[in-house]
């Protein structure tokens, strides 16, 4: 993976963190995935180690849980 992937669920905490991440790393260096809308990407996020959103998966595979917005179980509903 050459880009970071920022997973979020569309809540206000997540959207705020999205803006901060994009400003910090640059929009060309991060793929933003709203798993509240792209539910087909939930298994991918879980396989990467995402336990809650918002979370940033770095190119080396490390998962950075930014701030608690929702657990993956909450997102899956």
N, C-alpha and C positions, 0 to 999 in steps of 0.2 A: 504494500500500500504506500503510495507516495504522498497522499494528502491525509490530513486529519479528517475525521468524520465527527460532526457534532449532532448528536441525537437529542431531540426534544419532543414534547407532546403538545406544544401550542399554547400552554398556559402563560400567564403574565410573567412568572419567574423565568420560564424557559425562553420567552421572546427577549426579555431583557438580557439574559445571559448570551443569547445568540448575537445580539448587537455588539456586546462587549468582546466576544470571541472573534467575530469577523473584524472588528476594529483592531484587535491585538495581533492576529496572525495574517490578516489579509484575505479577502474573499477568494483569491486564486489558490489559497493554501488549505482551504477547508470546504468540505461538502456538508451542507446543512440538510438534515433529514428530519422532517416532522413525522414521527411515527404515529401521531394521532391521526394523520391523514394517510400516510403510507404504511398501513398496518402490515402489509406484506414484508416490511423490513424489520419487524419486531424479532423474528428468529435470528436474523443476522446480528442485531444489536445484542441479544442475549448470548449468542455464541461468542461475540467479542468480549463479553464479560460485563456488559452494562447491567447494573442492578437497579438503577433509578435514573430519572432524567431531571434536568439536563446533564449530559455527560459528553465528554470529548474523548474519542479514541485516537491516540497519537499514531503517527506512521509506524512506530516500533511496536504497536499493539498495547501499550499501556492505556488503561482506562482512567480518566480523571473525572470523578463525580464532582461537578461544579457546585451545585447548591441543590438542596432537596426540593423538587417540584412534585414528583409523583414516582411511586415505585413501578416497576415493570408490571406487577400484578394489577395495579390500578389502571395502567394504560391498556392492558388487555381486556379489562372490564369484565 
